[in-house]
Amino acid sequence: MSEPFVFDPRCILCKDPFGAVSCGTMVSFHCRPLAKEGFTHCALILHHEFSGRTQTIELAPTEAAADRMHFSAAVLAPQEPELIWYHFSFWRDDGSGCVLDKTGYRSDEPSAPWQMTVYEESRTPAWFGQGVTYQIFPDRFCRLTDPHPEGLVGDRWIQEHWDDIPEWRPDPDGEIRNRNFFGGQLAGITSKLDELSRMGVTTLYLCPIFESASNHRYNTADYSKIDPMLGTEEDFRTLCREAERRGMHVILDGVFNHTGSQSLYFNADGFYPTLGAAQSKESPYYDWYSFHPWPDDYDAWWGIRTLPAVREESKTYVNYIIDGKDSIIRRWLRAGASGWRLDVADELPDWFIEKIRGTVEETKPDAVLIGEVWEDASNKIAYSQRRRYLLGSELHGVMNYPFRTALLAYLQGGNADDFRDAMETLRENYPPAAFYSAMNFLGTHDTPRILTVLGADTVPQSKDERAMCRLTPAQRLKAAALVRLAALVLFTFPGSPMVYYGDEAGMEGFEDPFNRGGYPWGKEDQGLKTWFTNLGHLRRQRVSLQRGTISYLYTAGPLLVYARTWNGQRTVVAVNRAEAHASVCIPWPADTALDLLSGRVYQAKDGVLPLYLPGRTGMLLE
């Protein structure tokens, strides 16, 4: 990094320590305006988001050095978690002056203050961020026996063939109800654990597995019961035991903002023999929902009537999900789960998430809690309220959608420097443990397949066209090369690389449900699968890729070069996303460099390593 002009919070000359700080940390600030500006005074203005307090601290001037003035101050961070916005004010003896924020000098109020996250030190499970996660959509991963939907909640039917395109058309009533099942099972996942272990997978993240009327199971019908088409509770316990035997963990998807309308709790169609909230005000679950008036009008997630929203403040609901001695959170951790991923975390109150974290750690101290947040989780605003996700007593980490957004922008023609800036913003804003516990990914059940995103020249307008669309051989060749580069960055970046089932096998598909096809057993893209497997092995072998600090060696145009370093082990990643070849020279302390991907050895000279990267290729150097 070149020397900053006046203030750069990412430079140790200006702010020490870097980024987020723990409560009670002494933080040094230094400003260095040009002497010719004539400033004789400088003040640091800090606004505390949650307490509403504003501090003004005058920085002490020191003797001018060369052509710059120096102003310095040491500030004690609050003893409680906080989000602080700050800028500087400069003035001269005659009273004239200006303010300084991210946009530079301003004559008016600051419009883009810097952020400093103040967090409480807490224990974060290391196994998650250091390992490799594999996301499974249970209905579509592996089927061992023929499914039987008869007598189950919801009007279910079975797709005729495992490799069918998932049904996307409305039913005769004009509704898309997701009642088509492929019949994947928990025992099927267990049968593939050795194969997943060979890929380097250490964590399985399962989309919802509880009884539900829909194939995605995000409209829970009974939190206490495994969906019968997936298997039994013993099948789940077996999966967890067998995973643990292979050094793997299982994370469950918790959908606690809403239930299904066809659920034990709401029971709109009377499927369950007990009274649901939609049937009687005397139901034990009536208090869980907001009716206005009962029974036909009620709050629902995004207005979708099949997803009635839950009142998290209901004491009986909190006891059922979190506080009770046999609560849902506790029950499934005791059954073998190693953590939870919270669906739509921005729909859950902060105190609710904090309660879940407390119960998770009380029940299984080394379990992890991950939240679905699509933006920068350190400063997210939801429903006009600043959220508290990563301040020490809430989530351990979040799904890293900003990583996916920035990486795709780079691979699709963007500047590597923009990727670097986006990721350095997260590293600056997130507590270190949260940054290293981020769930990084190229795609999920909520996004189009990565191969399709990087290969399709256009997106067909109609859903019928998108259902049938497949990449041409030329498009697939280009997409596969870019997916390899995407995976190289994914597996070498801080945080847990998460692979959405089938991405490593070359599955295609636009949005839901086309991104949720059956896993192509026996028809995988073996080239891609080998690439992902090799990266998984390298991640497992090299501690620097699991825990190392990150530093950027070169970022410009199509070239992205960064290093991961841990206790003397240094691993360098070099990527050229352009179609044309590119060259770059990087500092190199040794005489040679080994590319761990190709086995080739490169010569350095006078502390410099010249690299030649053909189009759409990457290197992993030690």
C-alpha positions as CSV (number, residue, x, y, z in Angstrom):
1,M,0.0,0.0,0.0
2,S,1.3,3.4,-0.9
3,E,1.7,6.0,1.9
4,P,-1.7,7.6,2.5
5,F,-2.2,11.3,1.9
6,V,-3.9,12.4,5.1
7,F,-5.7,9.4,6.7
8,D,-6.2,5.8,5.7
9,P,-7.7,3.5,8.4
10,R,-6.2,0.5,6.7
11,C,-2.6,1.8,7.1
12,I,-1.0,1.2,10.5
13,L,0.6,4.7,10.2
14,C,-2.9,6.2,10.6
15,K,-4.9,3.8,12.8
16,D,-3.5,1.1,15.1
17,P,-4.8,-1.6,15.5
18,F,-6.3,-2.3,12.1
19,G,-10.0,-2.8,11.8
20,A,-12.5,-3.9,14.5
21,V,-11.3,-3.7,18.1
22,S,-12.3,-5.4,21.2
23,C,-14.0,-3.6,24.1
24,G,-11.6,-1.4,26.1
25,T,-8.8,-1.4,23.5
26,M,-6.6,1.7,23.2
27,V,-6.7,2.9,19.6
28,S,-4.2,5.3,18.1
29,F,-5.2,7.8,15.4
30,H,-2.8,9.8,13.3
31,C,-3.6,12.5,10.7
32,R,-0.9,13.9,8.3
33,P,-2.2,16.9,6.4
34,L,0.1,18.8,4.2
35,A,1.8,21.7,6.1
36,K,0.9,24.2,3.3
37,E,-2.8,23.7,4.3
38,G,-2.0,25.7,7.4
39,F,-4.1,23.6,9.8
40,T,-3.2,24.2,13.4
41,H,-5.9,22.1,15.0
42,C,-7.4,18.7,14.4
43,A,-10.3,16.9,16.2
44,L,-11.6,13.4,15.9
45,I,-15.4,13.2,16.1
46,L,-16.9,9.8,17.0
47,H,-20.6,9.0,16.9
48,H,-21.6,5.9,18.9
49,E,-24.5,4.3,17.0
50,F,-26.2,2.3,19.9
51,S,-25.7,4.7,22.8
52,G,-26.3,7.8,20.7
53,R,-23.2,9.5,22.3
54,T,-20.9,11.8,20.3
55,Q,-17.3,12.4,21.4
56,T,-15.0,15.1,20.2
57,I,-11.3,14.5,20.9
58,E,-8.7,17.0,19.9
59,L,-5.5,15.5,18.4
60,A,-2.2,16.8,19.7
61,P,0.0,18.4,17.0
62,T,3.6,17.2,16.7
63,E,6.4,18.8,14.8
64,A,6.0,19.0,11.1
65,A,7.9,16.3,9.2
66,A,9.0,17.2,5.7
67,D,6.0,18.7,4.1
68,R,3.4,17.4,6.6
69,M,1.9,18.2,9.9
70,H,1.2,15.4,12.3
71,F,-1.8,15.2,14.7
72,S,-2.2,12.2,17.1
73,A,-4.5,10.9,19.8
74,A,-5.1,7.7,21.7
75,V,-8.7,6.8,22.2
76,L,-10.1,4.1,24.6
77,A,-12.7,2.0,22.9
78,P,-16.0,1.7,24.9
79,Q,-16.3,-1.1,27.5
80,E,-19.5,-2.3,25.8
81,P,-20.0,-3.4,22.2
82,E,-20.6,-0.5,19.8
83,L,-20.6,0.7,16.3
84,I,-18.7,3.9,15.9
85,W,-18.8,6.3,13.0
86,Y,-15.9,8.9,12.9
87,H,-14.5,11.7,10.9
88,F,-12.0,14.5,11.4
89,S,-12.3,18.3,11.7
90,F,-9.4,20.6,10.8
91,W,-9.2,24.3,11.4
92,R,-6.8,27.2,11.4
93,D,-6.1,29.9,14.0
94,D,-8.4,32.3,12.0
95,G,-11.3,29.8,12.4
96,S,-11.4,28.6,8.8
97,G,-11.3,24.9,8.1
98,C,-13.0,21.8,6.8
99,V,-13.9,18.2,7.7
100,L,-12.4,15.0,6.4
101,D,-14.3,11.8,5.7
102,K,-13.9,8.9,3.1
103,T,-14.7,11.4,0.3
104,G,-11.9,13.7,1.2
105,Y,-12.0,17.3,2.5
106,R,-15.5,18.7,2.7
107,S,-16.8,22.2,3.6
108,D,-20.2,20.8,4.7
109,E,-21.2,17.9,7.0
110,P,-19.5,14.5,6.6
111,S,-21.4,12.2,4.2
112,A,-19.2,9.1,4.4
113,P,-17.7,8.6,7.9
114,W,-15.3,5.7,8.6
115,Q,-16.6,2.8,10.7
116,M,-15.0,1.2,13.7
117,T,-16.6,-2.0,15.1
118,V,-16.1,-2.5,18.9
119,Y,-16.8,-6.1,19.9
120,E,-16.8,-8.3,22.9
121,E,-14.2,-11.0,22.9
122,S,-15.9,-14.4,22.9
123,R,-15.2,-18.0,22.0
124,T,-15.6,-18.9,18.3
125,P,-15.3,-22.6,17.2
126,A,-12.2,-22.8,15.1
127,W,-13.2,-26.0,13.2
128,F,-15.8,-24.2,11.1
129,G,-13.7,-21.4,9.5
130,Q,-10.7,-23.7,9.0
131,G,-12.7,-26.4,7.3
132,V,-14.5,-27.0,4.0
133,T,-18.4,-26.9,4.0
134,Y,-20.6,-28.7,1.6
135,Q,-24.3,-27.6,1.3
136,I,-26.9,-30.3,0.6
137,F,-30.5,-29.8,-0.6
138,P,-31.6,-33.1,1.0
139,D,-34.4,-34.0,-1.4
140,R,-32.0,-33.9,-4.4
141,F,-28.7,-35.4,-3.2
142,C,-29.0,-39.2,-3.0
143,R,-31.9,-41.7,-3.0
144,L,-31.3,-45.3,-1.9
145,T,-34.9,-46.6,-1.9
146,D,-38.2,-45.6,-3.6
147,P,-40.0,-42.8,-1.7
148,H,-43.5,-43.2,-0.5
149,P,-45.4,-39.9,-0.1
150,E,-48.8,-41.5,0.9
151,G,-50.2,-40.2,4.2
152,L,-47.7,-37.4,4.6
153,V,-48.5,-33.8,5.1
154,G,-48.9,-32.0,1.8
155,D,-50.2,-33.3,-1.5
156,R,-46.8,-34.7,-2.5
157,W,-45.9,-36.4,-5.7
158,I,-42.7,-38.0,-7.0
159,Q,-40.7,-36.9,-10.1
160,E,-40.6,-39.9,-12.5
161,H,-36.9,-39.7,-13.1
162,W,-34.0,-38.6,-10.9
163,D,-32.5,-36.4,-13.7
164,D,-35.9,-34.6,-14.4
165,I,-36.0,-30.9,-14.5
166,P,-37.7,-29.8,-11.2
167,E,-41.3,-28.8,-11.8
168,W,-41.7,-25.0,-12.2
169,R,-45.2,-24.7,-13.6
170,P,-48.2,-23.7,-11.4
171,D,-50.7,-26.3,-10.3
172,P,-54.3,-26.2,-11.6
173,D,-55.1,-23.6,-9.0
174,G,-52.3,-21.3,-10.3
175,E,-50.1,-21.9,-7.3
176,I,-46.5,-23.0,-7.2
177,R,-46.5,-25.3,-4.2
178,N,-43.2,-27.2,-4.5
179,R,-44.9,-30.6,-3.9
180,N,-42.7,-32.4,-6.4
181,F,-40.2,-34.6,-4.6
182,F,-37.2,-36.6,-5.9
183,G,-36.8,-38.6,-2.7
184,G,-33.3,-37.9,-1.5
185,Q,-32.7,-39.4,2.0
186,L,-30.4,-39.0,5.0
187,A,-29.2,-42.5,4.6
188,G,-28.2,-41.5,1.0
189,I,-26.1,-38.7,2.4
190,T,-24.5,-41.1,4.9
191,S,-23.6,-43.5,2.0
192,K,-21.6,-40.7,0.3
193,L,-19.6,-39.6,3.3
194,D,-16.4,-41.3,2.2
195,E,-16.7,-39.6,-1.2
196,L,-17.3,-36.2,0.5
197,S,-14.4,-36.8,2.9
198,R,-12.1,-37.5,-0.1
199,M,-13.1,-34.0,-1.4
200,G,-11.8,-32.5,1.9
201,V,-15.2,-31.8,3.2
202,T,-15.3,-31.3,7.0
203,T,-18.8,-29.7,7.5
204,L,-22.1,-30.7,6.0
205,Y,-24.7,-27.9,5.9
206,L,-28.1,-29.4,5.4
207,C,-31.1,-27.4,4.1
208,P,-34.1,-28.1,6.3
209,I,-34.7,-31.7,7.2
210,F,-37.8,-31.4,9.4
211,E,-41.3,-32.5,8.4
212,S,-42.8,-30.2,5.8
213,A,-45.3,-30.0,3.0
214,S,-42.8,-28.8,0.4
215,N,-39.7,-30.2,-1.1
216,H,-37.5,-27.3,0.1
217,R,-38.9,-27.7,3.7
218,Y,-38.5,-24.0,4.6
219,N,-42.2,-24.1,5.6
220,T,-41.7,-26.3,8.7
221,A,-44.6,-28.5,9.7
222,D,-43.0,-30.1,12.8
223,Y,-39.6,-29.0,14.2
224,S,-39.5,-32.1,16.4
225,K,-39.7,-34.7,13.6
226,I,-37.4,-35.6,10.7
227,D,-39.5,-35.6,7.5
228,P,-40.4,-39.2,6.9
229,M,-39.4,-39.1,3.3
230,L,-35.8,-38.3,4.5
231,G,-35.8,-41.0,7.1
232,T,-36.0,-41.2,10.9
233,E,-34.4,-39.6,13.9
234,E,-32.1,-42.7,14.1
235,D,-31.1,-42.1,10.5
236,F,-30.1,-38.5,11.5
237,R,-28.2,-39.7,14.5
238,T,-26.4,-42.3,12.3
239,L,-25.4,-39.6,9.8
240,C,-24.0,-37.5,12.6
241,R,-22.1,-40.4,14.2
242,E,-20.6,-41.5,10.9
243,A,-19.7,-37.9,10.0
244,E,-18.0,-37.5,13.3
245,R,-16.1,-40.7,12.7
246,R,-14.6,-39.1,9.6
247,G,-13.8,-35.8,11.3
248,M,-16.9,-34.1,9.9
249,H,-19.6,-31.9,11.5
250,V,-23.3,-31.4,10.6
251,I,-25.0,-28.0,10.6
252,L,-28.8,-27.8,10.5
253,D,-30.9,-25.1,8.9
254,G,-33.2,-23.4,11.5
255,V,-36.3,-21.6,10.0
256,F,-37.6,-19.8,13.1
257,N,-39.2,-16.7,11.6
258,H,-42.2,-18.5,10.1
259,T,-43.8,-21.9,10.0
260,G,-45.8,-23.6,7.3
261,S,-49.6,-23.0,7.1
262,Q,-49.9,-26.8,6.9
263,S,-48.1,-27.4,10.2
264,L,-48.8,-28.9,13.5
265,Y,-48.8,-25.3,14.9
266,F,-51.0,-23.5,12.4
267,N,-52.8,-26.5,10.9
268,A,-54.8,-24.5,8.3
269,D,-56.0,-27.7,6.5
270,G,-56.6,-29.8,9.6
271,F,-54.1,-32.4,8.7
272,Y,-52.9,-32.8,12.3
273,P,-55.3,-34.2,14.9
274,T,-54.4,-31.5,17.4
275,L,-55.7,-27.9,17.3
276,G,-53.6,-25.4,15.4
277,A,-53.8,-21.6,15.7
278,A,-55.9,-21.4,12.5
279,Q,-58.5,-23.7,14.0
280,S,-59.1,-22.4,17.5
281,K,-58.1,-19.5,19.7
282,E,-57.8,-22.2,22.4
283,S,-54.9,-23.8,20.5
284,P,-51.6,-23.8,22.5
285,Y,-50.0,-22.2,19.4
286,Y,-52.5,-19.3,19.0
287,D,-50.2,-16.9,20.7
288,W,-47.4,-17.7,18.2
289,Y,-49.1,-15.8,15.3
290,S,-50.5,-12.3,14.7
291,F,-54.1,-12.4,13.4
292,H,-56.1,-9.3,12.4
293,P,-58.7,-10.6,12.6
294,W,-58.6,-14.4,13.2
295,P,-58.6,-16.7,11.4
296,D,-58.3,-15.5,7.8
297,D,-56.0,-12.5,8.0
298,Y,-52.5,-13.0,9.5
299,D,-48.9,-11.8,9.2
300,A,-47.0,-13.9,6.8
301,W,-43.4,-13.9,5.5
302,W,-43.3,-11.5,2.6
303,G,-47.1,-11.8,2.4
304,I,-46.9,-15.5,1.4
305,R,-49.9,-17.1,3.0
306,T,-48.4,-20.5,3.2
307,L,-45.7,-19.1,5.5
308,P,-47.4,-17.5,8.5
309,A,-44.9,-15.4,10.4
310,V,-44.2,-16.2,14.1
311,R,-44.3,-13.8,17.0
312,E,-40.8,-14.3,18.4
313,E,-41.9,-12.5,21.5
314,S,-44.3,-15.2,22.4
315,K,-43.0,-16.8,25.6
316,T,-44.3,-20.2,24.7
317,Y,-42.6,-20.0,21.3
318,V,-39.3,-18.9,22.8
319,N,-39.5,-21.7,25.4
320,Y,-40.3,-24.3,22.6
321,I,-37.5,-23.2,20.3
322,I,-34.8,-22.0,22.7
323,D,-35.3,-21.9,26.4
324,G,-36.9,-25.2,27.4
325,K,-34.8,-28.1,28.7
326,D,-35.9,-30.1,25.6
327,S,-36.1,-27.1,23.2
328,I,-35.7,-27.6,19.5
329,I,-32.2,-26.0,19.6
330,R,-31.1,-28.3,22.4
331,R,-32.8,-31.4,21.1
332,W,-31.0,-31.6,17.7
333,L,-27.6,-30.6,19.1
334,R,-28.0,-33.5,21.5
335,A,-29.0,-35.7,18.6
336,G,-25.6,-35.0,16.9
337,A,-25.8,-31.6,15.2
338,S,-22.8,-29.3,15.6
339,G,-24.5,-26.1,14.9
340,W,-27.3,-24.1,13.3
341,R,-27.6,-21.8,10.3
342,L,-30.4,-19.3,10.9
343,D,-32.6,-18.7,7.9
344,V,-33.5,-15.0,7.2
345,A,-31.5,-13.8,10.2
346,D,-32.5,-10.2,9.4
347,E,-36.2,-11.2,10.2
348,L,-35.2,-12.3,13.7
349,P,-34.8,-9.9,16.6
350,D,-31.3,-9.3,17.9
351,W,-32.3,-10.6,21.4
352,F,-33.8,-13.8,19.8
353,I,-30.5,-14.5,18.0
354,E,-28.5,-13.8,21.2
355,K,-30.8,-16.2,23.1
356,I,-30.1,-18.9,20.5
357,R,-26.3,-18.3,20.8
358,G,-26.5,-18.7,24.6
359,T,-28.5,-21.9,24.4
360,V,-26.2,-23.3,21.6
361,E,-23.1,-22.7,23.7
362,E,-24.7,-24.0,26.9
363,T,-25.8,-27.2,25.2
364,K,-22.7,-27.8,23.1
365,P,-19.9,-25.3,23.8
366,D,-18.1,-26.0,20.5
367,A,-21.1,-25.7,18.3
368,V,-21.4,-22.9,15.7
369,L,-24.1,-20.4,14.9
370,I,-24.2,-18.9,11.3
371,G,-26.7,-16.4,10.0
372,E,-28.2,-15.8,6.6
373,V,-27.3,-12.1,5.9
374,W,-26.9,-10.9,2.4
375,E,-25.1,-7.7,3.0
376,D,-22.2,-6.4,5.2
377,A,-23.4,-7.9,8.5
378,S,-21.4,-5.4,10.6
379,N,-23.6,-2.4,9.7
380,K,-26.8,-4.0,8.3
381,I,-30.1,-2.1,8.7
382,A,-33.3,-4.2,8.7
383,Y,-36.7,-2.7,9.2
384,S,-35.1,0.7,9.9
385,Q,-33.0,-0.7,12.7
386,R,-29.2,-1.2,12.9
387,R,-28.6,-4.8,13.6
388,R,-26.2,-6.4,16.1
389,Y,-25.0,-9.6,14.5
390,L,-21.2,-9.9,15.2
391,L,-20.6,-8.0,18.4
392,G,-19.6,-11.1,20.5
393,S,-22.9,-12.5,21.8
394,E,-24.9,-13.1,18.6
395,L,-23.7,-15.0,15.5
396,H,-20.3,-16.6,15.1
397,G,-20.3,-15.8,11.4
398,V,-22.6,-15.1,8.4
399,M,-23.1,-16.3,4.9
400,N,-20.7,-14.2,2.8
401,Y,-22.8,-12.9,0.0
402,P,-20.5,-9.9,-0.5
403,F,-17.7,-12.3,-1.3
404,R,-19.8,-14.0,-4.0
405,T,-20.9,-10.6,-5.4
406,A,-17.4,-9.2,-5.6
407,L,-15.8,-12.4,-7.0
408,L,-18.4,-12.8,-9.8
409,A,-18.0,-9.1,-10.7
410,Y,-14.2,-9.7,-11.0
411,L,-14.5,-12.9,-13.0
412,Q,-17.1,-11.4,-15.4
413,G,-14.7,-8.6,-16.5
414,G,-14.3,-6.4,-13.4
415,N,-11.1,-5.0,-11.9
416,A,-9.2,-7.1,-9.3
417,D,-8.7,-4.0,-7.3
418,D,-12.4,-3.7,-6.7
419,F,-12.5,-7.3,-5.4
420,R,-9.7,-6.4,-3.0
421,D,-11.4,-3.2,-1.8
422,A,-14.7,-5.1,-1.1
423,M,-12.9,-7.8,0.8
424,E,-10.7,-5.4,2.7
425,T,-13.9,-3.5,3.7
426,L,-15.2,-6.7,5.3
427,R,-11.9,-7.5,7.0
428,E,-11.9,-4.0,8.4
429,N,-15.5,-4.0,9.6
430,Y,-15.7,-7.6,10.9
431,P,-14.2,-8.8,14.2
432,P,-11.3,-11.1,13.2
433,A,-13.1,-14.3,14.4
434,A,-16.2,-13.4,12.4
435,F,-14.1,-12.7,9.3
436,Y,-12.4,-16.1,9.6
437,S,-15.8,-17.8,10.3
438,A,-17.5,-16.4,7.2
439,M,-19.3,-19.0,5.0
440,N,-17.9,-18.2,1.6
441,F,-19.6,-19.6,-1.5
442,L,-20.1,-19.4,-5.2
443,G,-23.8,-20.4,-5.1
444,T,-26.6,-21.7,-2.9
445,H,-30.1,-23.0,-3.2
446,D,-31.1,-19.3,-3.5
447,T,-28.8,-18.4,-6.5
448,P,-28.4,-19.7,-10.0
449,R,-25.7,-22.3,-10.5
450,I,-22.2,-20.9,-10.8
451,L,-21.5,-22.7,-14.1
452,T,-24.6,-21.1,-15.6
453,V,-23.8,-17.7,-14.3
454,L,-20.3,-17.7,-15.7
455,G,-21.3,-19.4,-19.0
456,A,-24.6,-18.0,-20.2
457,D,-24.3,-14.9,-22.5
458,T,-27.8,-13.9,-21.8
459,V,-30.7,-14.9,-19.5
460,P,-33.7,-16.2,-21.3
461,Q,-36.8,-14.0,-20.6
462,S,-39.4,-16.6,-19.9
463,K,-39.2,-19.2,-17.1
464,D,-40.1,-21.9,-19.6
465,E,-37.1,-21.0,-21.7
466,R,-34.8,-20.9,-18.6
467,A,-36.1,-24.3,-17.6
468,M,-34.9,-25.9,-20.9
469,C,-31.8,-23.7,-21.4
470,R,-28.4,-25.5,-21.4
471,L,-24.9,-24.1,-22.1
472,T,-23.4,-24.8,-25.6
473,P,-20.1,-26.7,-25.6
474,A,-18.2,-23.4,-26.2
475,Q,-20.1,-21.7,-23.3
476,R,-19.5,-24.6,-21.0
477,L,-15.8,-24.7,-21.8
478,K,-15.4,-21.0,-21.0
479,A,-17.6,-21.4,-17.9
480,A,-15.6,-24.4,-16.6
481,A,-12.3,-22.4,-16.8
482,L,-13.8,-19.5,-14.9
483,V,-15.4,-21.9,-12.3
484,R,-11.9,-23.3,-11.7
485,L,-10.6,-19.8,-11.0
486,A,-13.6,-19.1,-8.8
487,A,-13.0,-22.3,-6.8
488,L,-9.3,-21.5,-6.5
489,V,-10.1,-18.2,-4.8
490,L,-12.9,-19.8,-2.7
491,F,-10.7,-22.5,-1.3
492,T,-7.8,-20.2,-0.5
493,F,-9.6,-17.2,1.0
494,P,-10.1,-16.6,4.8
495,G,-13.3,-18.3,6.0
496,S,-14.9,-21.6,5.3
497,P,-15.3,-22.4,1.5
498,M,-18.8,-23.8,1.0
499,V,-19.6,-25.9,-2.1
500,Y,-23.2,-26.1,-3.1
501,Y,-23.9,-29.7,-3.9
502,G,-23.3,-30.5,-7.6
503,D,-21.3,-27.4,-8.4
504,E,-18.2,-29.5,-8.3
505,A,-19.9,-32.0,-10.7
506,G,-20.8,-29.3,-13.3
507,M,-24.5,-28.9,-12.6
508,E,-26.3,-26.1,-14.5
509,G,-29.5,-24.2,-13.8
510,F,-30.9,-20.7,-13.5
511,E,-32.9,-19.6,-10.5
512,D,-35.0,-21.8,-8.1
513,P,-36.1,-24.5,-8.8
514,F,-33.7,-25.0,-11.8
515,N,-30.7,-24.8,-9.4
516,R,-32.1,-27.7,-7.4
517,G,-31.8,-30.7,-9.7
518,G,-30.9,-34.2,-8.7
519,Y,-27.2,-34.8,-8.2
520,P,-25.8,-36.4,-11.4
521,W,-24.3,-39.6,-10.0
522,G,-22.2,-41.3,-12.6
523,K,-22.5,-38.3,-14.9
524,E,-20.3,-35.8,-13.1
525,D,-17.9,-33.5,-14.9
526,Q,-14.8,-35.4,-13.8
527,G,-12.4,-32.5,-14.6
528,L,-14.2,-30.1,-12.4
529,K,-14.7,-32.7,-9.6
530,T,-11.0,-33.5,-9.6
531,W,-10.2,-29.7,-9.5
532,F,-12.4,-29.2,-6.4
533,T,-11.0,-32.3,-4.8
534,N,-7.4,-31.2,-5.2
535,L,-8.2,-27.8,-3.8
536,G,-9.9,-29.5,-0.8
537,H,-6.8,-31.5,-0.2
538,L,-4.5,-28.5,-0.4
539,R,-6.8,-26.6,2.0
540,R,-6.5,-29.4,4.5
541,Q,-2.8,-29.8,4.1
542,R,-1.7,-26.2,4.4
543,V,-2.4,-24.4,7.7
544,S,-1.7,-21.0,6.0
545,L,-4.9,-21.6,3.9
546,Q,-6.9,-22.4,7.0
547,R,-5.7,-19.8,9.4
548,G,-3.2,-17.5,7.7
549,T,-3.3,-13.7,7.4
550,I,-4.1,-12.3,4.0
551,S,-2.0,-9.7,2.1
552,Y,-2.4,-8.5,-1.5
553,L,0.7,-8.6,-3.7
554,Y,-0.8,-7.3,-6.9
555,T,-4.4,-6.3,-7.9
556,A,-5.0,-4.6,-11.2
557,G,-7.3,-5.3,-14.1
558,P,-7.6,-9.1,-14.6
559,L,-4.7,-10.0,-12.3
560,L,-5.3,-10.9,-8.6
561,V,-2.4,-12.0,-6.5
562,Y,-2.5,-12.5,-2.7
563,A,-0.7,-14.4,0.0
564,R,-1.8,-16.3,3.0
565,T,0.8,-16.6,5.8
566,W,0.9,-18.5,9.0
567,N,3.9,-19.2,11.3
568,G,6.4,-19.0,8.4
569,Q,4.3,-21.0,5.9
570,R,3.4,-18.8,2.9
571,T,1.0,-19.7,0.1
572,V,0.5,-17.3,-2.8
573,V,-2.5,-17.3,-5.1
574,A,-2.2,-15.8,-8.6
575,V,-5.2,-15.5,-10.9
576,N,-5.6,-14.2,-14.4
577,R,-9.3,-14.1,-15.3
578,A,-8.8,-12.5,-18.8
579,E,-8.9,-14.5,-22.0
580,A,-5.5,-13.2,-23.0
581,H,-2.2,-14.0,-21.2
582,A,-0.8,-11.7,-18.6
583,S,2.5,-11.2,-16.8
584,V,3.4,-9.9,-13.4
585,C,6.5,-9.8,-11.1
586,I,6.0,-10.3,-7.3
587,P,8.5,-10.2,-4.4
588,W,9.9,-13.6,-3.7
589,P,12.4,-14.4,-0.9
590,A,13.4,-17.8,-2.1
591,D,15.2,-19.0,-5.3
592,T,12.4,-21.1,-6.6
593,A,8.6,-21.3,-6.4
594,L,6.5,-24.5,-6.8
595,D,3.0,-24.4,-8.3
596,L,1.1,-26.8,-6.2
597,L,-1.6,-27.1,-8.9
598,S,0.6,-28.1,-11.8
599,G,3.8,-29.3,-10.1
600,R,5.9,-26.8,-12.1
601,V,8.9,-25.0,-10.6
602,Y,9.6,-21.4,-11.4
603,Q,12.9,-19.5,-10.9
604,A,13.2,-16.3,-8.9
605,K,16.0,-13.7,-9.4
606,D,17.2,-11.0,-7.1
607,G,14.1,-11.4,-4.8
608,V,11.6,-11.1,-7.7
609,L,9.5,-13.9,-9.2
610,P,8.3,-13.3,-12.7
611,L,5.0,-15.0,-13.5
612,Y,3.4,-15.7,-16.9
613,L,-0.2,-16.7,-16.7
614,P,-2.1,-17.9,-19.8
615,G,-5.7,-16.7,-20.2
616,R,-8.1,-17.9,-17.5
617,T,-5.5,-19.7,-15.4
618,G,-4.3,-19.6,-11.9
619,M,-1.4,-20.7,-9.7
620,L,-1.0,-21.8,-6.1
621,L,2.6,-21.2,-5.1
622,E,4.8,-22.2,-2.2
